[in-house]
């Protein structure tokens, strides 16, 4: 089989590595991929948002199956465009991808179908938003409606910060059209949990839970990032909570999307907060999370391609989705200065032992050498029987990966270990 994976980050590298386990897979084309994937896939220099070029490439190269991984091409309708020329894909169509493409849509969906989430107000007029914030309870969360590279959410700890967020999103248009509307919502407290789920619109199969570490520096200090590391499973996510989420959040979301005529087929990501009043949805994503994918897929014992094809063909109930009982840890190595300004172009080297456990996100090829080309450069993973073992092995492997100006957190999994020792 010839497979095409649209996207170019660590998530896509993890997906490609999982797909390669299937003996039917002959070639994987990564569109555009990145230099660090060169040994696993054929790199195709087409941007993930160039839908027409992607479709033309898929037709010309007789692609048997496509995986559209990032949010932008999903929201643009790449799955629909591929289906129109007879190429089956994994990922939601444009109508369903709106669950991530518009926060206003997703909040209104939850309200309409009684799915637990934070209280909120929607504004399309900055003056009305500012007037509301004059008396709103602080801290408060301000969100741009549309996609903003994961940066459109501001947790304001003061009234001034909240108002600055409105000015920058709605008036300065720092996220472009994504800021035409905003959601202002109550600040929730509690442990955060990421749960990815396979769904074909009829069956919902949650994957193993995970915990992301968003802040740039140790002890959850510094700016928010796209994720500095992950562990799985998340110790806060007990069987009782999982059952409750299935009943009050996961299945109701699937049913709500069906009722709206927007049947969701693909990977639905639930960002949850385990509040004192029970689990609530912080956000939906219409695809695999990054870097969560880099700990979830290494724990998958079933065949990923088989599951994906079953989702596309609406027969997910017929296939086994089995995860290991072990634990995984991923430590992200980033460029010094990220998420602000950083330098790139430094050669990346690693031991042969570490290589199979490294998912590359921000790299390019320069004269045949893999060099840094992003803020989050790569994720170093480990799977062991215990979380403590996975953390120890992941950090041992970090020492076998090198590039100038590298930095990483030294406490990935520390909070999870503290939760485990409390038990």
N, C-alpha and C positions, 0 to 999 in steps of 0.2 A: 504493500500500500504506500501511496505517496500522501504525506500529511503536510498541511500548511499551518503553522502557528503564527498568528498575528500578534505582534508586540515585541518588546526588546529589553525587558527587565529581568530581575531575579526570579520573579513569579513565572515568567515564560520559560526560563532555563529549567526551573523545577518541573514544570509541566512537560517539557521536551524530554528530560531525563526519565520521567515516569512513562511516557509514551514509548520510549525506546525499549522498554522491557518486553513489549509485545513482539513476538517473532514475525508477525505479519508486516510490521513496519519496515519498509525498505529505505525510504528517504524522508527526512523532515526538513522542510523549508521554513526558516525563521524570517519573518517579514516585519521589521527590518532585522531583528535580532541584534546582537552586539558582538564585538570581537572575541569576547570570552566564551562564546558558544561555538566557535569555529570547528571544534572537534566533534560536536554533537549534531550540528545542523548545517545546511547550506544557507548562507546569509544572502538575503535578497534586499538590495538597497531601495526599498519603497517604504515611505512613511506609513505608519499604522492608520493614519487618517485619510490616505489617498485611496478611497474606496474603488473608484473606477480602475485604477492601475492594479489594485489587488485582485479584483475580479478578472481582469484581462490576463494577469499572470496565472491565476488558478486555472482558467480555461485552457490557456496555451500549454501549460505543463501537466494537464490532465490530473489535477489534484483529486484524490478520492474522498478526502475528509479534511475539514478545516476546524481549527480551534481559535475563536476570536476572544482574546484574553483581556485587553484593557477596556476601561470604561468609554473613552472617546469613540472608538470605532463602533462599539455596541450601540451607543446613543445615536450615532450617525446612521445606523441601519445597515451595517456591513453584512450581518447575517441574512437580512432580507435580500440584499443584492446578490449574495452568493446563491441563495435558494432559487432566485429568479433564473439562474443559468444552470440549475440542477446540481449544485454542489452542496451536500449536507454539511452542517456546521454545528459545533457546540457553542452555545451562548444564546441569550434571549434576543428576540427581534426588537425592532425599534420601539414598538408600542409598549413592550414590557420593560425595556431598559430605562424607561422614564422613572422607574422606582428609585434609581440613583440620579438620573439626569435632572430631576427637579425635586428639591427638598420640600417645596410647597405641595407638590403632588403627593409625596409619600406621607407627609404629616396629615394632610386632609384624608388620605386613604385610611390611616390608622384611627383618626377621629371617627370617620364614618362607620368603620367596622369594629369599633371598640377594642382595638389592639393597644395594649398599654405602652404609653410613651410620655415624654415630658409635656407639660402644658405649654402652649405657644400662641403667638400672634403673627400674622403675616402682614407685611407692609410693602407697598410699591411707591410710597411717597416718603422721602427722607424726613420731611418736617413732622409728619405724623409719628414716625418711628422715634424721633428725638423727643417729641412731647410725651410719648408713652414711657420712655426711659427715665424721664424726670421723677417718676414716682414708683417705677418698677423695683422689685426686690433684687438686691445685688448680693452675691455674684449672679451673672446672667450670661446666656450664650447667644451670640449673634452669628447667623449662618447665611452665606450667599446662597441663592436658590439653585444655581446651576453648578456644573463641574468647575473646579478651581485647583486642579492638581493636588487635591487633598489638603489645600491650605485655606479653604474658604470658611473655616470655623474659628471664631474668636471667643475664647472664654474670658469674659471681662470681670475682673475682680474689683473694679471701681466703676462708678458712674461715668467718669471721664473716659475710661478705656472703652466702655460700651458706646459712648457717643462718637469717639474717634473711629470705632469700627464702622459705624453707620456712614460717617463722612467718607472714609476710604473706600468702602464697598459700593455705596449708592451714588456718591457725588464724584469721587476721584476715579471710579470705575477700575480699581486695581485688578479686578477679575473680569473686566469687560462686561459683556451682556449678562454674564452669570449673576451680576449684582443688580439687575433691574428690579428684582424682588428680594426681600430678605425674610428669614424666619427668626424671630426673637423668642427664645424658649427658656423655661425655668432650668436652673442649674441642679442637676441630680448628683447624689453622692452614692458611693458604694464601689465594690470591685467591678472592673470592666472585663467582659468576656467577648471573644470573637468566636462565632460559630458559622462555618461555611456549610452549605447544604446542597446536595444534588436534588433537583426536582424536575419532573417532566410535566408538571401541571396536574398530575393525578396522584403521584406518590412523592413523599418528602423524606429524604434520607440525610439526616445531619451527619457531618463528619466529626472527627475528634475535635474537642474545643481547644482554644489556644489563648495565650496572653501576649499582647504586643507591648512594647516599651517605646513610647512616642518621644519622650524628651531626649535631647541630644547628649546629655551628660549624666554621670553617675548620680544616684540618689534622686532620680527624676527631676534633675535641675536642667536649666537651659531651655532653648527654644523647642517648640514642637517640630517634629520631623515626619517623614513618611514612614518611620519605624526603624529603631536601632537594634532590634532583635526580638525574638519570640521564643516561647516555650509551649509545649503541648504534652499532655493535656493540661488544662487550667484547673488547679486544685479547688478553686472556689465553685466550680461548676459540678455540683454533685448530681447523682442520679435523680434525686427528688426534684432538683431545680431543672434538670434536663426534661423530665416528664412534664413539669409545669409549663416550660417554654414551648414544648411541642403542642400542648393543649391550648395555650392562651396566645401564642405568638406565631409559631411556624405554620401550623395547618391553617389558622385563620388568615394569614397573609396569602398563602397559596389560593385559598377559597376567594379572598377579596379580589385578587388579580383576575381570577377566572370570571367573577361576577362583573368586573369592569370591562370584560372583553379583551383583556391584556394577559392572556395565559403566559406564565413565566416558565421557560424551559432553559435550564443551564445550571450555573452555580449561583445561589442566592446567599449573600453574606449578611449575617445579622450581627450588628454591633450592639451589644447589650450592656446594661448597667444593672447590677444586682442591688437594688435600692432597699431600704428598710421596709418599703411597701411592696416588695416583690420585684421580679425582673421586668425591665422596661427597655424598649428599643431606643437606642441613641441614633442609629443610622442604618439604612440598608445600602448595600452595594450590589450591583448587578453582575458581579464577577468574583473570581478568586481574589482574596486580599493579598497584599504584599507588605510585609514579609511572612504573613501567616502560612501561605502556601508552602514555604520552605521548611516548615516543620510538620505540616499536616500530610502532604503527599509522601514524604519519606516513611510515614507510619502506615500508609495504605498498603495492605497485603493483596487486595484484589487488583485486577487489571484495569488501569485507568481508561484505556481506549474502549474496552468492552462496556464500561459504565457510561462513558460519554455517548457512544452510539445508541445505547439503550435510552438515554435521556432524549436524544434527537428523535428517536422512533417511538417515543411514549410507551416504553415497556420496561421502565426502571424497576417495576415490581418483580421482574423475571430474573434479575441478576443479583449476585451476592456483592455486598459492599462491606468488606471486612478490614478492620484496622488492628494493628499490633497492640498488645497490652503494655508495650514499653513507653518510653518518653523521648521527646526530641527537644533539642535546643539549637537555635540559630543566632549567631553573633554577627551583626552587620559591621563591616569595616568600611569606613567612610573617608572622604577627603577632608583634611583639616580645614575648618572654617564653615563646613556645612552645618546648618541649612542656609548660611549666608554665602559670602564669596569664597571661592576656593580655586586652587590651581589644578590643572589637569595635564595629562601627557606623560605621566611617570610609568615606567615599565612595571608590570605585575609579575612576580615570580612565586612559585609554590612547589612544595615537595610532591612527588608522584603519589605518595600516600594520602595527602590532603586533597588532591585534585578531584576525585570522585564525589567529595563532600562539599565542594564549593560551588555556589550558584552565583554567576556573574551578572551584575546589573548595569553598571556604568563603565563600559570599556569600549575601546575601538582598536583597530589594527593599524599599526604604523610600521611600514616596511617589514611586515610579517610578525612584528612583536605586539603582544597585547599590552595596551597602556590605559591608564585611568582616563575616563571621559565622563565623570558624573560625580554627584555628591555622595550618594550611596553607591559604593563601588562593587561590593560583593557580600554575600552571606556565607558564613562558615557553619556547617551543620554537623550534628552528631545524633545518633539514635542509640540509646542504651536501655537496659532493663529498668533503670530508675532515673528520675529527674536529676538527682545529684550526679550520677554517672554521666548523663548526657551533657550537663553543664561542664563538668571536668574535661571530658573528651573534646568538646567544642573549643574550649579555651586552649587546650593543648595544640589543636589544629591551627588556631589563630596564629600561634607562634611559628607555624611552618608556611605562612603566607606573608609576602612582603611587597610593599611599594612605598615610595617616599611620601611624606605628609599623611600617613595613615593614622586614623584615630578610631577608637571604639569604646563602648561602655564596658566596664569591668564587673558589672553587677547584674547582667541579664540572668533572670531566674531567681534572684535573691528574694524578691517579694513572694514568689510562688513557694520557695523553700520554707520561708517563715510561716506561710499558711499551712504547709504540710506538717511542720513540727508542732503547730498549735493543735492539730487533730490528735 
